[in-house]
Structure formats: C-alpha cells, structure tokens
C-alpha cells in the first residue's frame, strides 16, 4: 500500500486541526468546573428513582432477564407495575426469576410475567420470537436490549470466530429484534427502545460490537425523531458482577477486573435504567467522573487521551 505523500497542504491541515482543538478546549475551560459539580451531584443522586404511575401497566420486554442486570431490571419493572416479558435462552433460570417475581409484594397491581425463550445468536428465529412476545400481552411498550456476551483477550490472540460470535449476539441479534418489533410501535404511535452497554476492558471484540450497536441507535433515534418512539442509549454501565462471557484459556483474563469489582450494584443500575426511561432522557452515560473526563480529553485533546490509554494498556498487560 502506497503511503500518502508528505505535502505542505497536509502539514497545514494537521496544524489547523491542532489549533482548532486547542482553542476549543480553552473556550470550554470556564464551563468545566460547573460541569464537574453537576456530574458529582448526578453520580450521587441519579439512583434515587422517582416512582409514579407512569409505568403501571406498561408492557416491557427485557432480554437477558435470567441473571445479572437483566434479572434486576425484571424486578424493577415488576415492582413498578409493568407487565414483564422475561427473555433469555436459559429457560430454567427464567422460571426461577418468574417465581421470584410472583412472590413479591408490590405497591401497584401485578401481572404474571411471560417467559420467552430467546437466543439472539439464532437470527432466523428472532422474527417468530418477536411475534410471540407481541402476542403475549397484545403489544410491547418498552424494549430493553440488555443481552450480551463478552470476551477478554488481546487482539492478536483472539480468533475471528470470537469476533463474529460477539457481533452476532451483541449487535445483529438486537438489530433483528428491534426491526421485528418497531413496526408495531410505529402503528401504536408510541414506545421506548432502550440499549444497555456495559463497561469492559481488554476486549476489542466486545468494544467493536458495542460501538456498532451505539452507532445503530444514534441513527435509529434520528430516524424516529418525528415520532413518539423514544430511543434511550445507556452507556458505560459498570456492574458489580462476573463477566458473562466466552472463556479465554489465559488465566489472567478470568480474574474479575477493577472496573467490574468497583461497579454498581445491579439493583442500583436497574433503577438508573428505569429512571432514564421515566424521565425522558435519551443518551445517558452511567459512569464515574474519570470516564467522562476521558471523553472530554478524547474530543479536545486526543493526543493526551491516547497517551494515557497507552500507559493503562501497558499496565494491564
């Protein structure tokens, strides 16, 4: 592959981009302190969900509801008076979750949850499963795309089969499910479609699949902007749970990393998700201050951002 020739124009363009970012960063400095105060406030109080009657009777489909955050979301929705459809490929675990929900005492009227055996890896079967879900209670008001599989390992040691597997489950599976349910929401004239992304380190395959899903949701939100269908993208949720992922033979990737160990309690995270839906938020990053500052660095001082991430990668390897 022939390299692009070095020209005066390319040098000037690079310098111009550098100065634009530097000036933009300087102009933003007066606003950074108020922003930091707001982020500290929201990080301490965002899990305090305001409960009202707005979710009572809403029909919610939760994927990945057999454990972890999905199970916590099922509990939160059920307690809020929702009609819950529990979706996962692990039917026996869904039976346990359903039993736990039925035994709960709730403030609002409760409805028996519906179990949907769903494997996002089976793309051809998803339209039929979506149709089954729609017939369970007559429609779907809120679709929470929570399912996902992770894998930790360096790029050079990760087979392409792993990349394909994660892209199918974490991206194509969700896209197929959304495309199967979206027409019914458009016909009804309302709905919520929620994407939940977890934080993970040392996982190029997972990161790529999550980036693809985020890009899809951004375009979906733009296309549905003139409708009453709300697209909610929840990013960088750190959950205090072992990774739900494919196994790597390297023992160092089987250890729960600091990001996971210091993550949110699943019940608290579930409250954050419902709060975002209930309050009409569209794009929410449920992260500590450090990742949010990293986002600012990436946009205004990319060289500093990549220097820091390079050093972090060296420490982790």
C-alpha positions as CSV (number, residue, x, y, z in Angstrom):
1,X,0.0,0.0,0.0
2,X,1.5,3.3,-1.1
3,X,1.8,5.9,1.6
4,X,0.3,9.3,1.2
5,X,3.0,11.8,0.1
6,X,4.1,14.4,2.5
7,X,2.8,17.8,1.4
8,X,2.7,21.3,2.7
9,X,-1.1,21.2,2.5
10,X,-1.3,18.1,4.7
11,X,1.0,19.7,7.3
12,X,-1.0,22.9,7.3
13,X,-4.3,20.9,7.7
14,X,-2.9,18.9,10.7
15,X,-1.7,22.2,12.3
16,X,-5.1,23.8,11.8
17,X,-6.9,20.8,13.4
18,X,-4.5,21.0,16.4
19,X,-5.1,24.8,16.9
20,X,-8.9,24.4,16.5
21,X,-8.9,21.7,19.2
22,X,-6.6,23.8,21.4
23,X,-8.8,26.9,21.1
24,X,-12.0,24.9,21.6
25,X,-10.5,23.3,24.7
26,X,-9.6,26.8,26.0
27,X,-13.1,28.1,25.4
28,X,-14.6,25.2,27.3
29,X,-12.4,25.6,30.4
30,X,-14.8,28.2,32.1
31,X,-17.6,25.6,31.8
32,X,-15.7,22.6,33.0
33,X,-16.0,23.4,36.8
34,X,-19.8,23.8,36.8
35,X,-20.0,20.6,34.7
36,X,-17.9,18.7,37.2
37,X,-20.1,19.9,40.1
38,X,-23.2,18.7,38.1
39,X,-21.6,15.3,37.4
40,X,-20.7,14.8,41.0
41,X,-24.2,15.7,42.1
42,X,-25.8,13.4,39.5
43,X,-23.5,10.5,40.3
44,X,-24.6,10.6,43.9
45,X,-28.3,11.1,43.3
46,X,-29.1,9.5,40.0
47,X,-30.1,6.2,41.5
48,X,-32.9,7.8,43.6
49,X,-35.7,7.0,41.2
50,X,-38.9,9.0,41.4
51,X,-41.7,6.4,41.3
52,X,-45.1,7.4,39.9
53,X,-47.9,5.7,38.0
54,X,-46.4,6.3,34.5
55,X,-45.0,2.8,34.2
56,X,-48.0,1.0,35.6
57,X,-49.5,-1.4,33.1
58,X,-46.7,-0.8,30.6
59,X,-45.6,-4.0,28.7
60,X,-41.8,-4.4,29.0
61,X,-39.6,-6.9,27.1
62,X,-36.3,-7.5,28.9
63,X,-33.6,-9.5,27.1
64,X,-31.0,-11.3,29.2
65,X,-33.5,-11.5,32.1
66,X,-32.2,-14.8,33.5
67,X,-29.5,-13.2,35.7
68,X,-27.4,-10.1,36.5
69,X,-28.7,-6.7,35.4
70,X,-31.4,-8.3,33.3
71,X,-32.9,-10.0,36.3
72,X,-32.6,-6.8,38.4
73,X,-34.4,-4.9,35.6
74,X,-37.2,-7.5,35.6
75,X,-37.6,-7.0,39.3
76,X,-37.6,-3.2,39.0
77,X,-40.2,-3.2,36.2
78,X,-42.4,-5.7,38.0
79,X,-42.3,-3.6,41.2
80,X,-43.3,-0.5,39.1
81,X,-46.4,-2.3,37.9
82,X,-45.3,-3.3,34.5
83,X,-46.3,-6.4,32.5
84,X,-42.9,-8.1,32.1
85,X,-41.8,-10.4,29.3
86,X,-38.7,-12.3,30.5
87,X,-36.4,-13.2,27.6
88,X,-33.3,-15.4,27.6
89,X,-32.0,-18.6,26.1
90,X,-31.8,-20.1,29.6
91,X,-35.4,-21.1,30.2
92,X,-34.9,-22.8,33.6
93,X,-33.4,-19.7,35.1
94,X,-36.3,-17.7,33.7
95,X,-38.7,-20.0,35.5
96,X,-36.8,-19.1,38.8
97,X,-36.9,-15.4,38.1
98,X,-40.7,-15.6,37.3
99,X,-41.3,-17.5,40.6
100,X,-39.3,-14.8,42.5
101,X,-41.3,-12.0,40.9
102,X,-44.7,-13.6,41.6
103,X,-43.7,-13.9,45.3
104,X,-43.0,-10.1,45.6
105,X,-45.3,-7.7,47.3
106,X,-45.8,-4.7,45.1
107,X,-47.3,-1.2,45.6
108,X,-49.0,-1.4,42.2
109,X,-51.2,-4.1,40.6
110,X,-49.1,-7.0,39.4
111,X,-49.3,-9.3,36.4
112,X,-47.9,-12.8,35.9
113,X,-44.7,-12.5,33.8
114,X,-44.4,-14.2,30.5
115,X,-41.4,-16.4,29.6
116,X,-39.9,-16.0,26.1
117,X,-37.1,-18.5,25.2
118,X,-34.9,-16.3,23.0
119,X,-31.4,-16.9,21.6
120,X,-30.0,-13.8,19.8
121,X,-27.5,-16.0,18.1
122,X,-30.3,-17.5,16.1
123,X,-31.1,-14.6,13.7
124,X,-33.6,-16.6,11.6
125,X,-35.8,-17.4,14.6
126,X,-35.9,-13.9,16.0
127,X,-38.9,-12.6,14.0
128,X,-41.0,-15.5,15.2
129,X,-40.0,-14.9,18.8
130,X,-40.8,-11.2,18.4
131,X,-44.2,-12.2,17.2
132,X,-44.7,-14.4,20.2
133,X,-43.7,-11.6,22.5
134,X,-46.2,-9.2,20.8
135,X,-49.0,-11.7,21.3
136,X,-48.2,-12.3,25.0
137,X,-49.9,-9.1,26.2
138,X,-51.0,-7.6,22.8
139,X,-48.1,-5.2,22.3
140,X,-44.7,-4.0,23.6
141,X,-44.3,-0.6,25.1
142,X,-40.7,-0.8,26.2
143,X,-38.0,-2.9,24.7
144,X,-34.9,-3.2,26.9
145,X,-31.9,-4.6,24.9
146,X,-29.8,-5.9,27.7
147,X,-28.5,-9.3,26.5
148,X,-24.8,-9.6,25.6
149,X,-21.8,-11.8,25.7
150,X,-18.3,-10.7,26.5
151,X,-14.8,-12.0,25.9
152,X,-11.4,-10.7,27.2
153,X,-8.2,-11.2,25.3
154,X,-5.6,-9.3,23.3
155,X,-6.4,-8.7,19.6
156,X,-3.5,-10.8,18.3
157,X,-4.7,-13.8,20.3
158,X,-8.4,-13.5,19.5
159,X,-9.7,-15.7,16.7
160,X,-12.1,-14.2,14.1
161,X,-14.7,-16.7,15.3
162,X,-14.9,-14.8,18.6
163,X,-15.3,-11.5,16.7
164,X,-18.2,-13.0,14.6
165,X,-19.9,-14.5,17.7
166,X,-19.9,-11.3,19.6
167,X,-21.0,-9.2,16.7
168,X,-23.9,-11.6,16.0
169,X,-25.1,-11.7,19.6
170,X,-24.3,-8.1,20.7
171,X,-25.2,-6.3,17.5
172,X,-27.1,-8.2,14.8
173,X,-29.3,-10.0,17.3
174,X,-30.5,-6.7,18.8
175,X,-31.0,-5.2,15.4
176,X,-33.1,-8.1,14.2
177,X,-35.2,-7.9,17.4
178,X,-35.7,-4.1,17.0
179,X,-36.6,-4.4,13.4
180,X,-39.2,-7.1,14.2
181,X,-40.9,-5.0,17.0
182,X,-40.5,-1.5,15.7
183,X,-43.4,-1.7,13.1
184,X,-45.9,-2.5,16.0
185,X,-44.6,0.6,17.9
186,X,-45.0,2.8,14.9
187,X,-48.5,1.5,14.4
188,X,-49.3,2.2,18.1
189,X,-47.8,5.6,17.8
190,X,-45.5,5.3,20.9
191,X,-42.8,3.2,22.6
192,X,-39.4,3.1,24.1
193,X,-36.4,1.2,22.8
194,X,-33.5,1.0,25.3
195,X,-29.9,-0.1,24.7
196,X,-27.7,-1.0,27.7
197,X,-24.0,-1.2,27.3
198,X,-21.6,-2.4,30.0
199,X,-18.0,-1.3,30.6
200,X,-15.3,-3.7,29.8
201,X,-11.5,-3.6,29.5
202,X,-9.2,-5.6,27.2
203,X,-11.9,-6.7,24.9
204,X,-11.6,-5.4,21.3
205,X,-14.4,-7.8,20.1
206,X,-16.8,-6.6,22.7
207,X,-15.9,-3.0,22.2
208,X,-16.4,-3.3,18.4
209,X,-19.9,-4.9,18.8
210,X,-20.9,-2.2,21.3
211,X,-19.7,0.6,19.1
212,X,-21.7,-0.8,16.2
213,X,-24.8,-1.0,18.4
214,X,-24.3,2.6,19.6
215,X,-24.0,3.8,16.0
216,X,-27.2,2.0,15.1
217,X,-29.1,3.5,18.0
218,X,-27.9,7.0,17.1
219,X,-29.2,6.7,13.5
220,X,-32.4,5.0,14.8
221,X,-33.0,8.0,17.2
222,X,-32.6,10.4,14.3
223,X,-35.0,8.5,12.1
224,X,-37.6,8.3,14.8
225,X,-37.2,11.9,16.0
226,X,-40.5,13.0,14.5
227,X,-42.4,10.1,16.2
228,X,-43.4,9.4,19.7
229,X,-41.0,6.5,19.9
230,X,-38.1,7.3,22.3
231,X,-34.7,5.8,21.8
232,X,-32.6,5.6,25.0
233,X,-28.9,4.8,24.8
234,X,-27.3,3.9,28.2
235,X,-23.6,3.7,28.1
236,X,-20.7,2.6,30.3
237,X,-22.7,0.9,33.0
238,X,-20.3,-0.7,35.4
239,X,-21.9,-3.7,37.0
240,X,-20.5,-5.5,40.0
241,X,-20.9,-9.0,38.5
242,X,-18.6,-11.6,37.0
243,X,-18.4,-11.1,33.2
244,X,-21.0,-13.0,31.2
245,X,-18.6,-14.0,28.5
246,X,-16.8,-16.6,26.5
247,X,-13.9,-18.2,28.3
248,X,-10.3,-17.4,27.5
249,X,-7.7,-20.0,28.3
250,X,-5.4,-17.4,29.7
251,X,-5.9,-17.3,33.4
252,X,-5.2,-13.6,33.8
253,X,-8.4,-12.8,31.9
254,X,-10.5,-15.0,34.2
255,X,-9.9,-12.6,37.1
256,X,-12.6,-10.0,37.8
257,X,-11.0,-6.7,36.8
258,X,-11.1,-3.5,38.8
259,X,-13.8,-2.0,36.5
260,X,-16.2,-4.9,37.4
261,X,-15.2,-5.2,41.0
262,X,-15.9,-1.5,41.7
263,X,-19.1,-1.4,39.6
264,X,-22.7,-0.6,40.5
265,X,-24.9,-3.0,42.3
266,X,-27.3,-4.5,39.7
267,X,-30.4,-3.2,41.6
268,X,-29.0,0.3,41.6
269,X,-28.1,0.1,37.9
270,X,-31.7,-1.2,37.1
271,X,-33.1,1.9,38.9
272,X,-30.8,4.1,36.7
273,X,-32.2,2.5,33.6
274,X,-35.9,2.9,34.7
275,X,-35.1,6.5,35.8
276,X,-33.8,7.3,32.3
277,X,-36.9,5.9,30.7
278,X,-39.2,7.6,33.1
279,X,-37.6,11.0,32.8
280,X,-37.4,11.0,29.1
281,X,-33.6,11.0,28.8
282,X,-32.0,9.9,25.5
283,X,-28.3,9.5,25.9
284,X,-27.0,8.7,29.4
285,X,-23.5,7.7,30.5
286,X,-23.7,6.0,33.8
287,X,-20.1,6.3,34.7
288,X,-17.9,7.8,37.3
289,X,-16.2,11.1,36.7
290,X,-13.0,9.6,35.3
291,X,-14.5,8.1,32.1
292,X,-16.5,11.3,31.5
293,X,-13.3,13.3,31.7
294,X,-11.7,10.8,29.3
295,X,-14.5,11.7,26.9
296,X,-13.6,15.4,27.1
297,X,-9.9,14.6,26.5
298,X,-10.8,12.4,23.5
299,X,-12.7,15.3,21.9
300,X,-10.4,18.2,22.7
301,X,-7.0,16.8,23.5
302,X,-6.8,13.4,21.7
303,X,-3.0,13.1,21.9
304,X,-3.3,13.3,25.8
305,X,-6.1,10.8,25.7
306,X,-4.2,8.2,23.6
307,X,-1.1,8.7,25.7
308,X,-3.0,7.9,28.9
309,X,-4.8,4.9,27.4
310,X,-1.5,3.6,26.0
311,X,0.0,3.7,29.5
312,X,-3.0,2.0,31.0
313,X,-2.8,-0.8,28.4
314,X,0.8,-1.4,29.3
315,X,0.0,-1.7,33.0
316,X,-2.8,-4.2,32.3
317,X,-0.8,-6.4,30.0
